[in-house]
Amino acid sequence: MQTTAEKKRTNITLTAENLSAARELGLNVSAISDAAVREAVRAARAAAWASNNAAAISERRAWIEAHGMPLADLQVLRLG
């Protein structure tokens, strides 16, 4: 759990309907917002990583298709 010192105050804009419904239901808008931003950051970082490494991933896949999986002969569990 984070302490207040680890958090930073900010302003967000919500529709009046969503804010009212959240309050009626006792939802913690700050916690929900923080979780949504955390997930958006994770997804954006994953997409950026995949984009930045697309060439290397493609080359690796092509090599495996041409040569097979390294050490496949030592694989204990065989699928398919």
TIZA-582531 format. One record per atom (N, C-alpha, C): residue number from 1; residue in three letters; x, y, z. Coordinates in steps of 0.05 Angstrom, whole numbers. Layout:
<r><n>NUM</n><res>Ala</res><c1>X</c1><c2>Y</c2><c3>Z</c3></r>
...
***
This chain:
<r><n>1</n><res>Met</res><c1>17</c1><c2>-24</c2><c3>0</c3></r>
<r><n>1</n><res>Met</res><c1>0</c1><c2>0</c2><c3>0</c3></r>
<r><n>1</n><res>Met</res><c1>18</c1><c2>25</c2><c3>0</c3></r>
<r><n>2</n><res>Gln</res><c1>10</c1><c2>45</c2><c3>-15</c3></r>
<r><n>2</n><res>Gln</res><c1>25</c1><c2>70</c2><c3>-16</c3></r>
<r><n>2</n><res>Gln</res><c1>18</c1><c2>88</c2><c3>6</c3></r>
<r><n>3</n><res>Thr</res><c1>37</c1><c2>104</c2><c3>15</c3></r>
<r><n>3</n><res>Thr</res><c1>32</c1><c2>124</c2><c3>35</c3></r>
<r><n>3</n><res>Thr</res><c1>25</c1><c2>150</c2><c3>21</c3></r>
<r><n>4</n><res>Thr</res><c1>15</c1><c2>169</c2><c3>36</c3></r>
<r><n>4</n><res>Thr</res><c1>8</c1><c2>195</c2><c3>24</c3></r>
<r><n>4</n><res>Thr</res><c1>32</c1><c2>208</c2><c3>12</c3></r>
<r><n>5</n><res>Ala</res><c1>56</c1><c2>205</c2><c3>24</c3></r>
<r><n>5</n><res>Ala</res><c1>80</c1><c2>217</c2><c3>14</c3></r>
<r><n>5</n><res>Ala</res><c1>88</c1><c2>207</c2><c3>-14</c3></r>
<r><n>6</n><res>Glu</res><c1>79</c1><c2>182</c2><c3>-20</c3></r>
<r><n>6</n><res>Glu</res><c1>86</c1><c2>171</c2><c3>-46</c3></r>
<r><n>6</n><res>Glu</res><c1>66</c1><c2>179</c2><c3>-68</c3></r>
<r><n>7</n><res>Lys</res><c1>45</c1><c2>192</c2><c3>-61</c3></r>
<r><n>7</n><res>Lys</res><c1>24</c1><c2>200</c2><c3>-80</c3></r>
<r><n>7</n><res>Lys</res><c1>27</c1><c2>230</c2><c3>-86</c3></r>
<r><n>8</n><res>Lys</res><c1>16</c1><c2>237</c2><c3>-109</c3></r>
<r><n>8</n><res>Lys</res><c1>17</c1><c2>265</c2><c3>-118</c3></r>
<r><n>8</n><res>Lys</res><c1>-11</c1><c2>273</c2><c3>-126</c3></r>
<r><n>9</n><res>Arg</res><c1>-19</c1><c2>296</c2><c3>-116</c3></r>
<r><n>9</n><res>Arg</res><c1>-46</c1><c2>306</c2><c3>-122</c3></r>
<r><n>9</n><res>Arg</res><c1>-47</c1><c2>316</c2><c3>-150</c3></r>
<r><n>10</n><res>Thr</res><c1>-69</c1><c2>311</c2><c3>-164</c3></r>
<r><n>10</n><res>Thr</res><c1>-74</c1><c2>320</c2><c3>-191</c3></r>
<r><n>10</n><res>Thr</res><c1>-104</c1><c2>325</c2><c3>-195</c3></r>
<r><n>11</n><res>Asn</res><c1>-111</c1><c2>337</c2><c3>-216</c3></r>
<r><n>11</n><res>Asn</res><c1>-139</c1><c2>341</c2><c3>-223</c3></r>
<r><n>11</n><res>Asn</res><c1>-146</c1><c2>325</c2><c3>-247</c3></r>
<r><n>12</n><res>Ile</res><c1>-170</c1><c2>313</c2><c3>-247</c3></r>
<r><n>12</n><res>Ile</res><c1>-180</c1><c2>299</c2><c3>-270</c3></r>
<r><n>12</n><res>Ile</res><c1>-208</c1><c2>309</c2><c3>-275</c3></r>
<r><n>13</n><res>Thr</res><c1>-217</c1><c2>306</c2><c3>-299</c3></r>
<r><n>13</n><res>Thr</res><c1>-244</c1><c2>314</c2><c3>-307</c3></r>
<r><n>13</n><res>Thr</res><c1>-260</c1><c2>290</c2><c3>-313</c3></r>
<r><n>14</n><res>Leu</res><c1>-283</c1><c2>288</c2><c3>-300</c3></r>
<r><n>14</n><res>Leu</res><c1>-302</c1><c2>265</c2><c3>-304</c3></r>
<r><n>14</n><res>Leu</res><c1>-329</c1><c2>277</c2><c3>-311</c3></r>
<r><n>15</n><res>Thr</res><c1>-345</c1><c2>261</c2><c3>-324</c3></r>
<r><n>15</n><res>Thr</res><c1>-372</c1><c2>270</c2><c3>-329</c3></r>
<r><n>15</n><res>Thr</res><c1>-387</c1><c2>271</c2><c3>-302</c3></r>
<r><n>16</n><res>Ala</res><c1>-405</c1><c2>289</c2><c3>-299</c3></r>
<r><n>16</n><res>Ala</res><c1>-420</c1><c2>292</c2><c3>-274</c3></r>
<r><n>16</n><res>Ala</res><c1>-435</c1><c2>266</c2><c3>-268</c3></r>
<r><n>17</n><res>Glu</res><c1>-445</c1><c2>253</c2><c3>-288</c3></r>
<r><n>17</n><res>Glu</res><c1>-460</c1><c2>228</c2><c3>-285</c3></r>
<r><n>17</n><res>Glu</res><c1>-442</c1><c2>206</c2><c3>-273</c3></r>
<r><n>18</n><res>Asn</res><c1>-418</c1><c2>203</c2><c3>-284</c3></r>
<r><n>18</n><res>Asn</res><c1>-400</c1><c2>182</c2><c3>-274</c3></r>
<r><n>18</n><res>Asn</res><c1>-391</c1><c2>188</c2><c3>-245</c3></r>
<r><n>19</n><res>Leu</res><c1>-384</c1><c2>213</c2><c3>-240</c3></r>
<r><n>19</n><res>Leu</res><c1>-376</c1><c2>220</c2><c3>-213</c3></r>
<r><n>19</n><res>Leu</res><c1>-398</c1><c2>216</c2><c3>-193</c3></r>
<r><n>20</n><res>Ser</res><c1>-422</c1><c2>224</c2><c3>-200</c3></r>
<r><n>20</n><res>Ser</res><c1>-445</c1><c2>220</c2><c3>-182</c3></r>
<r><n>20</n><res>Ser</res><c1>-450</c1><c2>191</c2><c3>-177</c3></r>
<r><n>21</n><res>Ala</res><c1>-450</c1><c2>175</c2><c3>-197</c3></r>
<r><n>21</n><res>Ala</res><c1>-454</c1><c2>146</c2><c3>-194</c3></r>
<r><n>21</n><res>Ala</res><c1>-433</c1><c2>133</c2><c3>-177</c3></r>
<r><n>22</n><res>Ala</res><c1>-408</c1><c2>141</c2><c3>-181</c3></r>
<r><n>22</n><res>Ala</res><c1>-386</c1><c2>130</c2><c3>-165</c3></r>
<r><n>22</n><res>Ala</res><c1>-389</c1><c2>137</c2><c3>-136</c3></r>
<r><n>23</n><res>Arg</res><c1>-397</c1><c2>162</c2><c3>-131</c3></r>
<r><n>23</n><res>Arg</res><c1>-401</c1><c2>170</c2><c3>-103</c3></r>
<r><n>23</n><res>Arg</res><c1>-424</c1><c2>155</c2><c3>-90</c3></r>
<r><n>24</n><res>Glu</res><c1>-446</c1><c2>152</c2><c3>-105</c3></r>
<r><n>24</n><res>Glu</res><c1>-469</c1><c2>137</c2><c3>-95</c3></r>
<r><n>24</n><res>Glu</res><c1>-462</c1><c2>108</c2><c3>-87</c3></r>
<r><n>25</n><res>Leu</res><c1>-444</c1><c2>97</c2><c3>-103</c3></r>
<r><n>25</n><res>Leu</res><c1>-435</c1><c2>69</c2><c3>-98</c3></r>
<r><n>25</n><res>Leu</res><c1>-412</c1><c2>67</c2><c3>-79</c3></r>
<r><n>26</n><res>Gly</res><c1>-402</c1><c2>89</c2><c3>-69</c3></r>
<r><n>26</n><res>Gly</res><c1>-380</c1><c2>88</c2><c3>-50</c3></r>
<r><n>26</n><res>Gly</res><c1>-353</c1><c2>80</c2><c3>-63</c3></r>
<r><n>27</n><res>Leu</res><c1>-351</c1><c2>85</c2><c3>-89</c3></r>
<r><n>27</n><res>Leu</res><c1>-326</c1><c2>78</c2><c3>-103</c3></r>
<r><n>27</n><res>Leu</res><c1>-304</c1><c2>98</c2><c3>-98</c3></r>
<r><n>28</n><res>Asn</res><c1>-280</c1><c2>89</c2><c3>-96</c3></r>
<r><n>28</n><res>Asn</res><c1>-257</c1><c2>106</c2><c3>-92</c3></r>
<r><n>28</n><res>Asn</res><c1>-246</c1><c2>115</c2><c3>-119</c3></r>
<r><n>29</n><res>Val</res><c1>-254</c1><c2>139</c2><c3>-128</c3></r>
<r><n>29</n><res>Val</res><c1>-247</c1><c2>148</c2><c3>-154</c3></r>
<r><n>29</n><res>Val</res><c1>-217</c1><c2>151</c2><c3>-158</c3></r>
<r><n>30</n><res>Ser</res><c1>-203</c1><c2>159</c2><c3>-137</c3></r>
<r><n>30</n><res>Ser</res><c1>-174</c1><c2>162</c2><c3>-139</c3></r>
<r><n>30</n><res>Ser</res><c1>-161</c1><c2>135</c2><c3>-143</c3></r>
<r><n>31</n><res>Ala</res><c1>-169</c1><c2>115</c2><c3>-128</c3></r>
<r><n>31</n><res>Ala</res><c1>-157</c1><c2>88</c2><c3>-131</c3></r>
<r><n>31</n><res>Ala</res><c1>-163</c1><c2>76</c2><c3>-158</c3></r>
<r><n>32</n><res>Ile</res><c1>-188</c1><c2>80</c2><c3>-168</c3></r>
<r><n>32</n><res>Ile</res><c1>-196</c1><c2>70</c2><c3>-194</c3></r>
<r><n>32</n><res>Ile</res><c1>-180</c1><c2>84</c2><c3>-216</c3></r>
<r><n>33</n><res>Ser</res><c1>-177</c1><c2>110</c2><c3>-213</c3></r>
<r><n>33</n><res>Ser</res><c1>-162</c1><c2>126</c2><c3>-233</c3></r>
<r><n>33</n><res>Ser</res><c1>-133</c1><c2>117</c2><c3>-233</c3></r>
<r><n>34</n><res>Asp</res><c1>-121</c1><c2>114</c2><c3>-210</c3></r>
<r><n>34</n><res>Asp</res><c1>-93</c1><c2>106</c2><c3>-208</c3></r>
<r><n>34</n><res>Asp</res><c1>-89</c1><c2>78</c2><c3>-221</c3></r>
<r><n>35</n><res>Ala</res><c1>-107</c1><c2>60</c2><c3>-216</c3></r>
<r><n>35</n><res>Ala</res><c1>-105</c1><c2>33</c2><c3>-228</c3></r>
<r><n>35</n><res>Ala</res><c1>-108</c1><c2>34</c2><c3>-258</c3></r>
<r><n>36</n><res>Ala</res><c1>-126</c1><c2>51</c2><c3>-268</c3></r>
<r><n>36</n><res>Ala</res><c1>-130</c1><c2>54</c2><c3>-297</c3></r>
<r><n>36</n><res>Ala</res><c1>-105</c1><c2>66</c2><c3>-310</c3></r>
<r><n>37</n><res>Val</res><c1>-94</c1><c2>86</c2><c3>-297</c3></r>
<r><n>37</n><res>Val</res><c1>-69</c1><c2>98</c2><c3>-308</c3></r>
<r><n>37</n><res>Val</res><c1>-46</c1><c2>78</c2><c3>-308</c3></r>
<r><n>38</n><res>Arg</res><c1>-44</c1><c2>63</c2><c3>-286</c3></r>
<r><n>38</n><res>Arg</res><c1>-23</c1><c2>43</c2><c3>-284</c3></r>
<r><n>38</n><res>Arg</res><c1>-25</c1><c2>23</c2><c3>-306</c3></r>
<r><n>39</n><res>Glu</res><c1>-50</c1><c2>13</c2><c3>-312</c3></r>
<r><n>39</n><res>Glu</res><c1>-54</c1><c2>-6</c2><c3>-334</c3></r>
<r><n>39</n><res>Glu</res><c1>-48</c1><c2>6</c2><c3>-361</c3></r>
<r><n>40</n><res>Ala</res><c1>-56</c1><c2>32</c2><c3>-365</c3></r>
<r><n>40</n><res>Ala</res><c1>-50</c1><c2>45</c2><c3>-390</c3></r>
<r><n>40</n><res>Ala</res><c1>-20</c1><c2>48</c2><c3>-394</c3></r>
<r><n>41</n><res>Val</res><c1>-6</c1><c2>55</c2><c3>-373</c3></r>
<r><n>41</n><res>Val</res><c1>24</c1><c2>57</c2><c3>-375</c3></r>
<r><n>41</n><res>Val</res><c1>36</c1><c2>30</c2><c3>-381</c3></r>
<r><n>42</n><res>Arg</res><c1>27</c1><c2>9</c2><c3>-368</c3></r>
<r><n>42</n><res>Arg</res><c1>37</c1><c2>-18</c2><c3>-373</c3></r>
<r><n>42</n><res>Arg</res><c1>33</c1><c2>-25</c2><c3>-403</c3></r>
<r><n>43</n><res>Ala</res><c1>9</c1><c2>-21</c2><c3>-413</c3></r>
<r><n>43</n><res>Ala</res><c1>2</c1><c2>-28</c2><c3>-440</c3></r>
<r><n>43</n><res>Ala</res><c1>19</c1><c2>-11</c2><c3>-460</c3></r>
<r><n>44</n><res>Ala</res><c1>22</c1><c2>15</c2><c3>-454</c3></r>
<r><n>44</n><res>Ala</res><c1>38</c1><c2>32</c2><c3>-472</c3></r>
<r><n>44</n><res>Ala</res><c1>67</c1><c2>24</c2><c3>-472</c3></r>
<r><n>45</n><res>Arg</res><c1>78</c1><c2>17</c2><c3>-449</c3></r>
<r><n>45</n><res>Arg</res><c1>106</c1><c2>8</c2><c3>-447</c3></r>
<r><n>45</n><res>Arg</res><c1>109</c1><c2>-19</c2><c3>-462</c3></r>
<r><n>46</n><res>Ala</res><c1>90</c1><c2>-37</c2><c3>-460</c3></r>
<r><n>46</n><res>Ala</res><c1>92</c1><c2>-62</c2><c3>-474</c3></r>
<r><n>46</n><res>Ala</res><c1>91</c1><c2>-58</c2><c3>-504</c3></r>
<r><n>47</n><res>Ala</res><c1>73</c1><c2>-40</c2><c3>-513</c3></r>
<r><n>47</n><res>Ala</res><c1>71</c1><c2>-35</c2><c3>-541</c3></r>
<r><n>47</n><res>Ala</res><c1>96</c1><c2>-22</c2><c3>-552</c3></r>
<r><n>48</n><res>Ala</res><c1>108</c1><c2>-3</c2><c3>-536</c3></r>
<r><n>48</n><res>Ala</res><c1>132</c1><c2>10</c2><c3>-544</c3></r>
<r><n>48</n><res>Ala</res><c1>155</c1><c2>-10</c2><c3>-546</c3></r>
<r><n>49</n><res>Trp</res><c1>157</c1><c2>-28</c2><c3>-526</c3></r>
<r><n>49</n><res>Trp</res><c1>177</c1><c2>-49</c2><c3>-526</c3></r>
<r><n>49</n><res>Trp</res><c1>174</c1><c2>-67</c2><c3>-551</c3></r>
<r><n>50</n><res>Ala</res><c1>150</c1><c2>-75</c2><c3>-557</c3></r>
<r><n>50</n><res>Ala</res><c1>145</c1><c2>-93</c2><c3>-580</c3></r>
<r><n>50</n><res>Ala</res><c1>153</c1><c2>-78</c2><c3>-606</c3></r>
<r><n>51</n><res>Ser</res><c1>146</c1><c2>-53</c2><c3>-607</c3></r>
<r><n>51</n><res>Ser</res><c1>153</c1><c2>-37</c2><c3>-631</c3></r>
<r><n>51</n><res>Ser</res><c1>183</c1><c2>-34</c2><c3>-634</c3></r>
<r><n>52</n><res>Asn</res><c1>196</c1><c2>-27</c2><c3>-612</c3></r>
<r><n>52</n><res>Asn</res><c1>225</c1><c2>-23</c2><c3>-612</c3></r>
<r><n>52</n><res>Asn</res><c1>240</c1><c2>-48</c2><c3>-618</c3></r>
<r><n>53</n><res>Asn</res><c1>229</c1><c2>-71</c2><c3>-612</c3></r>
<r><n>53</n><res>Asn</res><c1>243</c1><c2>-97</c2><c3>-615</c3></r>
<r><n>53</n><res>Asn</res><c1>231</c1><c2>-114</c2><c3>-638</c3></r>
<r><n>54</n><res>Ala</res><c1>213</c1><c2>-102</c2><c3>-654</c3></r>
<r><n>54</n><res>Ala</res><c1>200</c1><c2>-118</c2><c3>-675</c3></r>
<r><n>54</n><res>Ala</res><c1>219</c1><c2>-130</c2><c3>-694</c3></r>
<r><n>55</n><res>Ala</res><c1>240</c1><c2>-116</c2><c3>-702</c3></r>
<r><n>55</n><res>Ala</res><c1>259</c1><c2>-127</c2><c3>-721</c3></r>
<r><n>55</n><res>Ala</res><c1>274</c1><c2>-151</c2><c3>-710</c3></r>
<r><n>56</n><res>Ala</res><c1>283</c1><c2>-148</c2><c3>-685</c3></r>
<r><n>56</n><res>Ala</res><c1>297</c1><c2>-170</c2><c3>-672</c3></r>
<r><n>56</n><res>Ala</res><c1>279</c1><c2>-195</c2><c3>-668</c3></r>
<r><n>57</n><res>Ile</res><c1>254</c1><c2>-190</c2><c3>-660</c3></r>
<r><n>57</n><res>Ile</res><c1>235</c1><c2>-212</c2><c3>-657</c3></r>
<r><n>57</n><res>Ile</res><c1>230</c1><c2>-226</c2><c3>-683</c3></r>
<r><n>58</n><res>Ser</res><c1>227</c1><c2>-211</c2><c3>-704</c3></r>
<r><n>58</n><res>Ser</res><c1>223</c1><c2>-222</c2><c3>-731</c3></r>
<r><n>58</n><res>Ser</res><c1>247</c1><c2>-239</c2><c3>-740</c3></r>
<r><n>59</n><res>Glu</res><c1>271</c1><c2>-228</c2><c3>-735</c3></r>
<r><n>59</n><res>Glu</res><c1>295</c1><c2>-242</c2><c3>-743</c3></r>
<r><n>59</n><res>Glu</res><c1>297</c1><c2>-268</c2><c3>-727</c3></r>
<r><n>60</n><res>Arg</res><c1>291</c1><c2>-267</c2><c3>-701</c3></r>
<r><n>60</n><res>Arg</res><c1>292</c1><c2>-291</c2><c3>-684</c3></r>
<r><n>60</n><res>Arg</res><c1>273</c1><c2>-312</c2><c3>-694</c3></r>
<r><n>61</n><res>Arg</res><c1>248</c1><c2>-304</c2><c3>-700</c3></r>
<r><n>61</n><res>Arg</res><c1>228</c1><c2>-323</c2><c3>-710</c3></r>
<r><n>61</n><res>Arg</res><c1>236</c1><c2>-335</c2><c3>-736</c3></r>
<r><n>62</n><res>Ala</res><c1>248</c1><c2>-319</c2><c3>-754</c3></r>
<r><n>62</n><res>Ala</res><c1>257</c1><c2>-330</c2><c3>-780</c3></r>
<r><n>62</n><res>Ala</res><c1>280</c1><c2>-350</c2><c3>-776</c3></r>
<r><n>63</n><res>Trp</res><c1>298</c1><c2>-344</c2><c3>-757</c3></r>
<r><n>63</n><res>Trp</res><c1>320</c1><c2>-362</c2><c3>-751</c3></r>
<r><n>63</n><res>Trp</res><c1>309</c1><c2>-389</c2><c3>-741</c3></r>
<r><n>64</n><res>Ile</res><c1>290</c1><c2>-388</c2><c3>-722</c3></r>
<r><n>64</n><res>Ile</res><c1>279</c1><c2>-412</c2><c3>-711</c3></r>
<r><n>64</n><res>Ile</res><c1>264</c1><c2>-428</c2><c3>-732</c3></r>
<r><n>65</n><res>Glu</res><c1>250</c1><c2>-415</c2><c3>-750</c3></r>
<r><n>65</n><res>Glu</res><c1>236</c1><c2>-429</c2><c3>-772</c3></r>
<r><n>65</n><res>Glu</res><c1>256</c1><c2>-443</c2><c3>-790</c3></r>
<r><n>66</n><res>Ala</res><c1>279</c1><c2>-430</c2><c3>-795</c3></r>
<r><n>66</n><res>Ala</res><c1>299</c1><c2>-441</c2><c3>-813</c3></r>
<r><n>66</n><res>Ala</res><c1>316</c1><c2>-463</c2><c3>-799</c3></r>
<r><n>67</n><res>His</res><c1>321</c1><c2>-460</c2><c3>-773</c3></r>
<r><n>67</n><res>His</res><c1>340</c1><c2>-478</c2><c3>-760</c3></r>
<r><n>67</n><res>His</res><c1>328</c1><c2>-495</c2><c3>-738</c3></r>
<r><n>68</n><res>Gly</res><c1>303</c1><c2>-489</c2><c3>-730</c3></r>
<r><n>68</n><res>Gly</res><c1>291</c1><c2>-503</c2><c3>-708</c3></r>
<r><n>68</n><res>Gly</res><c1>298</c1><c2>-490</c2><c3>-681</c3></r>
<r><n>69</n><res>Met</res><c1>285</c1><c2>-499</c2><c3>-661</c3></r>
<r><n>69</n><res>Met</res><c1>290</c1><c2>-489</c2><c3>-634</c3></r>
<r><n>69</n><res>Met</res><c1>318</c1><c2>-498</c2><c3>-624</c3></r>
<r><n>70</n><res>Pro</res><c1>333</c1><c2>-480</c2><c3>-613</c3></r>
<r><n>70</n><res>Pro</res><c1>359</c1><c2>-488</c2><c3>-601</c3></r>
<r><n>70</n><res>Pro</res><c1>355</c1><c2>-508</c2><c3>-579</c3></r>
<r><n>71</n><res>Leu</res><c1>371</c1><c2>-528</c2><c3>-578</c3></r>
<r><n>71</n><res>Leu</res><c1>370</c1><c2>-549</c2><c3>-558</c3></r>
<r><n>71</n><res>Leu</res><c1>344</c1><c2>-565</c2><c3>-557</c3></r>
<r><n>72</n><res>Ala</res><c1>330</c1><c2>-565</c2><c3>-580</c3></r>
<r><n>72</n><res>Ala</res><c1>304</c1><c2>-580</c2><c3>-581</c3></r>
<r><n>72</n><res>Ala</res><c1>309</c1><c2>-610</c2><c3>-576</c3></r>
<r><n>73</n><res>Asp</res><c1>332</c1><c2>-620</c2><c3>-583</c3></r>
<r><n>73</n><res>Asp</res><c1>337</c1><c2>-649</c2><c3>-579</c3></r>
<r><n>73</n><res>Asp</res><c1>340</c1><c2>-655</c2><c3>-549</c3></r>
<r><n>74</n><res>Leu</res><c1>344</c1><c2>-635</c2><c3>-532</c3></r>
<r><n>74</n><res>Leu</res><c1>346</c1><c2>-640</c2><c3>-503</c3></r>
<r><n>74</n><res>Leu</res><c1>320</c1><c2>-634</c2><c3>-489</c3></r>
<r><n>75</n><res>Gln</res><c1>300</c1><c2>-627</c2><c3>-503</c3></r>
<r><n>75</n><res>Gln</res><c1>274</c1><c2>-620</c2><c3>-491</c3></r>
<r><n>75</n><res>Gln</res><c1>261</c1><c2>-645</c2><c3>-479</c3></r>
<r><n>76</n><res>Val</res><c1>253</c1><c2>-643</c2><c3>-454</c3></r>
<r><n>76</n><res>Val</res><c1>242</c1><c2>-666</c2><c3>-439</c3></r>
<r><n>76</n><res>Val</res><c1>212</c1><c2>-669</c2><c3>-446</c3></r>
<r><n>77</n><res>Leu</res><c1>198</c1><c2>-647</c2><c3>-446</c3></r>
<r><n>77</n><res>Leu</res><c1>169</c1><c2>-647</c2><c3>-451</c3></r>
<r><n>77</n><res>Leu</res><c1>165</c1><c2>-640</c2><c3>-481</c3></r>
<r><n>78</n><res>Arg</res><c1>154</c1><c2>-658</c2><c3>-496</c3></r>
<r><n>78</n><res>Arg</res><c1>149</c1><c2>-652</c2><c3>-524</c3></r>
<r><n>78</n><res>Arg</res><c1>119</c1><c2>-648</c2><c3>-528</c3></r>
<r><n>79</n><res>Leu</res><c1>113</c1><c2>-626</c2><c3>-541</c3></r>
<r><n>79</n><res>Leu</res><c1>86</c1><c2>-618</c2><c3>-546</c3></r>
<r><n>79</n><res>Leu</res><c1>80</c1><c2>-624</c2><c3>-576</c3></r>
<r><n>80</n><res>Gly</res><c1>58</c1><c2>-638</c2><c3>-581</c3></r>
<r><n>80</n><res>Gly</res><c1>49</c1><c2>-643</c2><c3>-608</c3></r>
<r><n>80</n><res>Gly</res><c1>63</c1><c2>-665</c2><c3>-620</c3></r>
***
